[in-house]
């Protein structure tokens, strides 16, 4: 790989987190977008971006080929190295939309302001430049994302992500409890979505307005489990900030006073959901190219 494809501007990232600090944390409802780099001399400079809920399984599929679940674009071009993964998306759809924009920056409305080069769009350097830009603009800049390097190569993004997005490295302990919603690419029909404990949630009262909360409007503090209307809590956060936003970025829980990211609250809402799928095939990731968002 040429120098211009591998050289990333080195900067001091004060937000970088030691892997030892979070190694034992099990991540539930894991949705990640990853970046692959080919180590095959015949495929010099080739990269691939994908989505997964199980990164260990996914890299094995890519390296075994399309007959074993790998994508068509990576089959026969390995071995592949998983360089980096972005995770912390509140749900599968959010991660898939991020993946599509990262794969197709020239078609993304969010990235149309970029003056993209006409060459080397598949280089590692280019993919990392696009990622750094995506993390700094909406709607992605407001998500509780983590950027995790999975290779021992010392690389950094040339633009710092927002303060609430840590950059770390090393393997990740992913829980098997991940709720996935069959996406459009799988063409699954008769999808039935149910929410666990809806009856219990409908009886809860908002701690801010004291009115009963319908399940669709229910959120709770990830720290103390105090229930709120999603609109009441949003207004509470916005009343305590000078920024002019429709959706808040962060705030303090009215009950336990602990600092929260809005993305954490939404992520917690999805984590507590129990998804039931009727007449659905088992979810797999054998054909990433069919995503249409």
C-alpha positions as a LaTeX table, in Angstrom:
\begin{tabular}{lrrr}
\hline
Residue & $x$ (\AA) & $y$ (\AA) & $z$ (\AA) \\
\hline
Unk1 & 0.00 & 0.00 & 0.00 \\
Unk2 & 1.40 & 3.43 & $-0.97$ \\
Unk3 & 2.30 & 6.03 & 1.63 \\
Unk4 & $-0.52$ & 8.40 & 0.68 \\
Unk5 & $-3.03$ & 5.62 & 1.32 \\
Unk6 & $-1.79$ & 4.74 & 4.79 \\
Unk7 & $-0.57$ & 8.03 & 6.24 \\
Unk8 & $-3.13$ & 9.61 & 8.54 \\
Unk9 & $-2.36$ & 12.90 & 10.19 \\
Unk10 & $-1.20$ & 12.14 & 13.73 \\
Unk11 & $-2.87$ & 14.24 & 16.39 \\
Unk12 & $-3.08$ & 14.15 & 20.16 \\
Unk13 & $-6.52$ & 12.85 & 21.01 \\
Unk14 & $-7.18$ & 13.70 & 24.65 \\
Unk15 & $-10.41$ & 11.68 & 24.49 \\
Unk16 & $-8.69$ & 8.38 & 23.76 \\
Unk17 & $-9.74$ & 5.72 & 26.23 \\
Unk18 & $-7.54$ & 2.94 & 27.54 \\
Unk19 & $-8.83$ & $-0.48$ & 26.49 \\
Unk20 & $-8.11$ & $-1.78$ & 30.00 \\
Unk21 & $-10.74$ & 0.58 & 31.37 \\
Unk22 & $-13.59$ & $-0.92$ & 29.35 \\
Unk23 & $-12.43$ & $-4.41$ & 28.43 \\
Unk24 & $-14.77$ & $-6.13$ & 30.86 \\
Unk25 & $-17.87$ & $-4.18$ & 29.81 \\
Unk26 & $-20.33$ & $-6.35$ & 27.91 \\
Unk27 & $-22.02$ & $-4.44$ & 25.10 \\
Unk28 & $-25.67$ & $-5.34$ & 24.56 \\
Unk29 & $-27.64$ & $-4.56$ & 21.40 \\
Unk30 & $-24.43$ & $-4.14$ & 19.45 \\
Unk31 & $-24.75$ & $-2.57$ & 16.00 \\
Unk32 & $-21.50$ & $-1.67$ & 14.30 \\
Unk33 & $-20.17$ & $-0.28$ & 11.02 \\
Unk34 & $-16.70$ & $-1.56$ & 10.22 \\
Unk35 & $-13.85$ & $-0.80$ & 7.83 \\
Unk36 & $-11.87$ & $-3.61$ & 6.20 \\
Unk37 & $-8.48$ & $-3.37$ & 4.54 \\
Unk38 & $-7.17$ & $-6.06$ & 2.19 \\
Unk39 & $-3.78$ & $-7.59$ & 3.04 \\
Unk40 & $-3.64$ & $-9.32$ & $-0.35$ \\
Unk41 & $-0.73$ & $-7.89$ & $-2.42$ \\
Unk42 & $-2.84$ & $-8.37$ & $-5.56$ \\
Unk43 & $-5.62$ & $-6.18$ & $-4.09$ \\
Unk44 & $-3.39$ & $-3.39$ & $-2.87$ \\
Unk45 & $-5.32$ & $-0.49$ & $-1.37$ \\
Unk46 & $-8.75$ & $-2.17$ & $-1.49$ \\
Unk47 & $-11.13$ & $-1.43$ & 1.37 \\
Unk48 & $-14.66$ & $-2.43$ & 2.30 \\
Unk49 & $-17.30$ & $-0.94$ & 4.62 \\
Unk50 & $-20.00$ & $-3.08$ & 6.18 \\
Unk51 & $-22.49$ & $-3.54$ & 9.01 \\
Unk52 & $-22.54$ & $-6.29$ & 11.62 \\
Unk53 & $-23.96$ & $-7.38$ & 14.96 \\
Unk54 & $-21.15$ & $-9.93$ & 15.41 \\
Unk55 & $-17.74$ & $-8.67$ & 14.29 \\
Unk56 & $-15.83$ & $-11.91$ & 15.01 \\
Unk57 & $-18.20$ & $-13.94$ & 12.87 \\
Unk58 & $-18.28$ & $-11.30$ & 10.16 \\
Unk59 & $-14.54$ & $-11.08$ & 9.57 \\
Unk60 & $-14.39$ & $-14.89$ & 9.30 \\
Unk61 & $-17.16$ & $-14.81$ & 6.69 \\
Unk62 & $-15.33$ & $-12.18$ & 4.63 \\
Unk63 & $-12.10$ & $-14.16$ & 4.69 \\
Unk64 & $-13.80$ & $-17.45$ & 3.78 \\
Unk65 & $-15.68$ & $-15.96$ & 0.82 \\
Unk66 & $-19.24$ & $-15.51$ & $-0.40$ \\
Unk67 & $-20.02$ & $-19.24$ & $-0.17$ \\
Unk68 & $-19.58$ & $-18.93$ & 3.60 \\
Unk69 & $-21.56$ & $-15.72$ & 4.06 \\
Unk70 & $-18.96$ & $-13.19$ & 2.96 \\
Unk71 & $-19.90$ & $-10.28$ & 0.69 \\
Unk72 & $-19.44$ & $-10.58$ & $-3.07$ \\
Unk73 & $-17.13$ & $-7.56$ & $-3.13$ \\
Unk74 & $-14.69$ & $-9.12$ & $-0.67$ \\
Unk75 & $-14.78$ & $-12.71$ & $-1.87$ \\
Unk76 & $-11.41$ & $-13.90$ & $-3.15$ \\
Unk77 & $-9.68$ & $-10.61$ & $-2.32$ \\
Unk78 & $-8.51$ & $-11.43$ & 1.19 \\
Unk79 & $-7.12$ & $-11.94$ & 3.66 \\
Unk80 & $-8.98$ & $-8.98$ & 5.14 \\
Unk81 & $-8.10$ & $-7.03$ & 8.25 \\
Unk82 & $-10.82$ & $-5.27$ & 10.26 \\
Unk83 & $-9.21$ & $-1.89$ & 10.88 \\
Unk84 & $-11.90$ & $-0.03$ & 12.77 \\
Unk85 & $-15.50$ & $-0.30$ & 13.93 \\
Unk86 & $-17.98$ & 2.41 & 14.94 \\
Unk87 & $-20.61$ & 1.22 & 17.41 \\
Unk88 & $-23.20$ & 2.61 & 19.81 \\
Unk89 & $-26.05$ & 3.07 & 17.34 \\
Unk90 & $-29.48$ & 2.95 & 19.00 \\
Unk91 & $-30.82$ & 0.41 & 16.50 \\
Unk92 & $-30.09$ & $-1.50$ & 13.32 \\
Unk93 & $-31.71$ & 1.02 & 10.98 \\
Unk94 & $-29.56$ & 3.86 & 12.34 \\
Unk95 & $-26.40$ & 1.82 & 11.79 \\
Unk96 & $-27.43$ & 0.77 & 8.27 \\
Unk97 & $-28.05$ & 4.38 & 7.26 \\
Unk98 & $-24.62$ & 5.32 & 8.58 \\
Unk99 & $-23.10$ & 2.43 & 6.64 \\
Unk100 & $-24.79$ & 3.50 & 3.40 \\
Unk101 & $-23.58$ & 7.11 & 3.69 \\
Unk102 & $-20.04$ & 5.93 & 4.49 \\
Unk103 & $-20.12$ & 3.62 & 1.48 \\
Unk104 & $-21.67$ & 6.23 & $-0.84$ \\
Unk105 & $-20.55$ & 9.71 & 0.27 \\
Unk106 & $-21.04$ & 11.14 & $-3.21$ \\
Unk107 & $-24.75$ & 10.22 & $-3.06$ \\
Unk108 & $-25.40$ & 11.24 & 0.55 \\
Unk109 & $-27.32$ & 14.49 & 1.03 \\
Unk110 & $-25.47$ & 15.00 & 4.31 \\
Unk111 & $-22.08$ & 14.91 & 2.59 \\
Unk112 & $-22.84$ & 16.82 & $-0.59$ \\
Unk113 & $-20.81$ & 19.81 & 0.66 \\
Unk114 & $-17.56$ & 17.84 & 0.42 \\
Unk115 & $-15.24$ & 18.34 & $-2.53$ \\
Unk116 & $-14.60$ & 14.66 & $-3.10$ \\
Unk117 & $-11.65$ & 13.55 & $-5.25$ \\
Unk118 & $-12.37$ & 11.59 & $-8.40$ \\
Unk119 & $-9.65$ & 9.04 & $-7.70$ \\
Unk120 & $-8.56$ & 6.83 & $-4.79$ \\
Unk121 & $-12.07$ & 6.72 & $-3.34$ \\
Unk122 & $-11.48$ & 3.17 & $-2.18$ \\
Unk123 & $-8.26$ & 3.96 & $-0.31$ \\
Unk124 & $-7.96$ & 3.60 & 3.44 \\
Unk125 & $-7.06$ & 7.25 & 3.78 \\
Unk126 & $-10.18$ & 8.38 & 1.91 \\
Unk127 & $-12.50$ & 6.15 & 3.95 \\
Unk128 & $-11.08$ & 7.51 & 7.21 \\
Unk129 & $-11.43$ & 11.09 & 5.96 \\
Unk130 & $-15.10$ & 10.48 & 5.19 \\
Unk131 & $-15.63$ & 8.90 & 8.61 \\
Unk132 & $-14.07$ & 11.86 & 10.41 \\
Unk133 & $-16.37$ & 14.21 & 8.50 \\
Unk134 & $-19.48$ & 12.13 & 9.18 \\
Unk135 & $-18.83$ & 12.12 & 12.93 \\
Unk136 & $-18.75$ & 15.92 & 12.94 \\
Unk137 & $-22.10$ & 16.57 & 11.23 \\
Unk138 & $-25.73$ & 15.81 & 12.00 \\
Unk139 & $-27.46$ & 13.57 & 12.63 \\
Unk140 & $-24.49$ & 11.34 & 13.48 \\
Unk141 & $-22.66$ & 13.87 & 15.62 \\
Unk142 & $-25.39$ & 13.57 & 18.25 \\
Unk143 & $-25.30$ & 9.79 & 18.62 \\
Unk144 & $-23.48$ & 8.11 & 21.55 \\
Unk145 & $-20.94$ & 6.44 & 19.27 \\
Unk146 & $-17.60$ & 4.83 & 20.08 \\
Unk147 & $-14.76$ & 4.67 & 17.57 \\
Unk148 & $-12.72$ & 1.53 & 18.15 \\
Unk149 & $-9.45$ & 0.62 & 16.41 \\
Unk150 & $-9.11$ & $-3.12$ & 15.92 \\
Unk151 & $-5.56$ & $-3.15$ & 14.58 \\
Unk152 & $-2.26$ & $-2.45$ & 16.30 \\
Unk153 & $-1.34$ & 0.05 & 13.59 \\
Unk154 & $-1.15$ & 3.47 & 15.18 \\
Unk155 & $-3.62$ & 5.53 & 13.17 \\
Unk156 & $-5.77$ & 8.47 & 14.17 \\
Unk157 & $-8.55$ & 10.44 & 12.55 \\
Unk158 & $-7.49$ & 13.78 & 11.14 \\
Unk159 & $-10.51$ & 15.49 & 12.72 \\
Unk160 & $-11.54$ & 14.98 & 16.35 \\
Unk161 & $-15.04$ & 13.60 & 16.92 \\
Unk162 & $-17.36$ & 15.34 & 19.43 \\
Unk163 & $-16.36$ & 15.18 & 23.09 \\
Unk164 & $-18.92$ & 12.48 & 23.90 \\
Unk165 & $-17.51$ & 10.01 & 21.33 \\
Unk166 & $-14.56$ & 8.13 & 22.86 \\
Unk167 & $-11.79$ & 6.66 & 20.73 \\
Unk168 & $-10.50$ & 3.35 & 22.01 \\
Unk169 & $-8.80$ & 0.18 & 20.79 \\
Unk170 & $-8.73$ & $-3.56$ & 21.25 \\
Unk171 & $-11.34$ & $-6.34$ & 21.14 \\
Unk172 & $-14.89$ & $-5.87$ & 22.32 \\
Unk173 & $-17.06$ & $-8.05$ & 24.54 \\
Unk174 & $-20.35$ & $-8.25$ & 22.63 \\
Unk175 & $-23.42$ & $-9.71$ & 24.32 \\
Unk176 & $-25.50$ & $-12.26$ & 22.45 \\
Unk177 & $-28.61$ & $-10.28$ & 23.43 \\
Unk178 & $-28.94$ & $-8.14$ & 20.32 \\
Unk179 & $-32.38$ & $-7.31$ & 18.96 \\
Unk180 & $-32.33$ & $-6.95$ & 15.19 \\
Unk181 & $-35.15$ & $-5.81$ & 12.95 \\
Unk182 & $-35.17$ & $-7.51$ & 9.52 \\
Unk183 & $-34.16$ & $-4.82$ & 7.05 \\
Unk184 & $-35.34$ & $-4.10$ & 3.53 \\
Unk185 & $-32.43$ & $-5.99$ & 2.06 \\
Unk186 & $-33.80$ & $-9.28$ & 3.45 \\
Unk187 & $-37.30$ & $-8.88$ & 1.97 \\
Unk188 & $-39.01$ & $-10.31$ & 5.06 \\
Unk189 & $-42.78$ & $-9.90$ & 5.12 \\
Unk190 & $-45.47$ & $-10.10$ & 7.82 \\
Unk191 & $-43.25$ & $-8.44$ & 10.40 \\
Unk192 & $-44.85$ & $-8.14$ & 13.82 \\
Unk193 & $-43.27$ & $-5.81$ & 16.35 \\
Unk194 & $-44.22$ & $-5.99$ & 20.01 \\
Unk195 & $-42.90$ & $-4.21$ & 23.07 \\
Unk196 & $-42.31$ & $-6.05$ & 26.30 \\
Unk197 & $-44.09$ & $-4.80$ & 29.39 \\
Unk198 & $-46.21$ & $-2.30$ & 27.46 \\
Unk199 & $-48.99$ & $-2.68$ & 30.05 \\
Unk200 & $-46.58$ & $-1.84$ & 32.85 \\
Unk201 & $-45.20$ & 1.18 & 31.00 \\
Unk202 & $-48.66$ & 2.53 & 30.22 \\
Unk203 & $-49.38$ & 2.63 & 33.97 \\
Unk204 & $-46.23$ & 4.61 & 34.74 \\
Unk205 & $-46.48$ & 8.33 & 35.46 \\
Unk206 & $-44.07$ & 10.90 & 34.09 \\
Unk207 & $-41.88$ & 12.26 & 36.86 \\
Unk208 & $-42.03$ & 15.73 & 35.32 \\
Unk209 & $-45.73$ & 16.20 & 34.47 \\
Unk210 & $-47.27$ & 13.36 & 36.53 \\
Unk211 & $-49.50$ & 12.23 & 33.64 \\
Unk212 & $-49.69$ & 8.59 & 32.55 \\
Unk213 & $-47.23$ & 7.55 & 29.84 \\
Unk214 & $-48.27$ & 5.64 & 26.74 \\
Unk215 & $-45.66$ & 3.03 & 25.70 \\
Unk216 & $-44.64$ & 4.87 & 22.53 \\
Unk217 & $-43.81$ & 8.00 & 24.57 \\
Unk218 & $-42.02$ & 6.14 & 27.37 \\
Unk219 & $-38.35$ & 6.71 & 28.20 \\
Unk220 & $-36.47$ & 6.20 & 31.43 \\
Unk221 & $-33.19$ & 7.29 & 32.96 \\
Unk222 & $-30.52$ & 4.64 & 32.24 \\
Unk223 & $-29.04$ & 5.31 & 35.69 \\
Unk224 & $-32.04$ & 5.35 & 38.05 \\
Unk225 & $-34.90$ & 4.06 & 35.81 \\
Unk226 & $-37.13$ & 7.07 & 36.56 \\
Unk227 & $-39.89$ & 7.24 & 33.88 \\
Unk228 & $-40.61$ & 10.27 & 31.70 \\
Unk229 & $-42.51$ & 11.31 & 28.63 \\
Unk230 & $-39.90$ & 11.59 & 25.89 \\
Unk231 & $-41.16$ & 15.11 & 25.09 \\
Unk232 & $-41.14$ & 16.21 & 28.75 \\
Unk233 & $-37.56$ & 15.06 & 29.24 \\
Unk234 & $-36.48$ & 16.60 & 25.95 \\
Unk235 & $-37.95$ & 19.98 & 26.94 \\
Unk236 & $-36.32$ & 19.72 & 30.37 \\
Unk237 & $-32.90$ & 19.16 & 28.79 \\
Unk238 & $-33.42$ & 21.96 & 26.25 \\
Unk239 & $-34.49$ & 24.42 & 28.96 \\
Unk240 & $-31.10$ & 23.95 & 30.57 \\
Unk241 & $-28.98$ & 24.66 & 27.51 \\
Unk242 & $-28.20$ & 27.77 & 25.51 \\
Unk243 & $-28.04$ & 25.85 & 22.24 \\
Unk244 & $-31.01$ & 26.16 & 19.89 \\
Unk245 & $-31.83$ & 22.54 & 19.19 \\
Unk246 & $-35.04$ & 20.64 & 18.59 \\
Unk247 & $-33.49$ & 17.47 & 20.02 \\
Unk248 & $-31.07$ & 17.80 & 22.96 \\
Unk249 & $-27.55$ & 16.40 & 23.07 \\
Unk250 & $-27.21$ & 15.93 & 26.81 \\
Unk251 & $-28.53$ & 16.94 & 30.21 \\
Unk252 & $-28.94$ & 15.88 & 33.83 \\
Unk253 & $-31.62$ & 13.50 & 35.04 \\
Unk254 & $-34.25$ & 15.46 & 37.05 \\
Unk255 & $-34.32$ & 12.62 & 39.56 \\
Unk256 & $-30.78$ & 11.33 & 40.16 \\
Unk257 & $-29.02$ & 14.43 & 38.73 \\
Unk258 & $-26.52$ & 12.28 & 36.81 \\
Unk259 & $-25.28$ & 13.52 & 33.44 \\
Unk260 & $-26.80$ & 11.76 & 30.43 \\
Unk261 & $-26.40$ & 11.84 & 26.68 \\
Unk262 & $-29.70$ & 11.99 & 24.83 \\
Unk263 & $-28.41$ & 9.17 & 22.66 \\
Unk264 & $-27.96$ & 7.05 & 25.79 \\
Unk265 & $-31.63$ & 7.53 & 26.66 \\
Unk266 & $-32.82$ & 6.53 & 23.19 \\
Unk267 & $-30.39$ & 3.62 & 23.15 \\
Unk268 & $-31.75$ & 2.51 & 26.53 \\
Unk269 & $-35.30$ & 2.65 & 25.14 \\
Unk270 & $-34.37$ & 0.25 & 22.34 \\
Unk271 & $-32.31$ & $-1.96$ & 24.66 \\
Unk272 & $-35.33$ & $-2.57$ & 26.85 \\
Unk273 & $-37.53$ & $-3.54$ & 23.95 \\
Unk274 & $-38.33$ & $-7.14$ & 23.19 \\
Unk275 & $-38.77$ & $-7.74$ & 19.49 \\
Unk276 & $-41.01$ & $-10.54$ & 18.30 \\
Unk277 & $-40.92$ & $-11.43$ & 14.61 \\
Unk278 & $-43.61$ & $-13.60$ & 13.05 \\
Unk279 & $-43.13$ & $-15.51$ & 9.79 \\
Unk280 & $-39.53$ & $-14.29$ & 9.53 \\
Unk281 & $-36.43$ & $-16.01$ & 8.32 \\
Unk282 & $-33.38$ & $-16.00$ & 10.57 \\
Unk283 & $-31.27$ & $-12.84$ & 10.15 \\
Unk284 & $-27.91$ & $-13.11$ & 8.42 \\
Unk285 & $-25.45$ & $-10.76$ & 6.72 \\
Unk286 & $-24.51$ & $-12.64$ & 3.58 \\
Unk287 & $-25.20$ & $-9.86$ & 1.09 \\
Unk288 & $-24.34$ & $-6.36$ & 2.28 \\
Unk289 & $-24.73$ & $-4.92$ & $-1.22$ \\
Unk290 & $-28.53$ & $-5.16$ & $-1.14$ \\
Unk291 & $-29.05$ & $-2.45$ & 1.51 \\
Unk292 & $-31.34$ & 0.27 & 0.17 \\
Unk293 & $-31.83$ & 3.26 & 2.43 \\
\hline
\end{tabular}
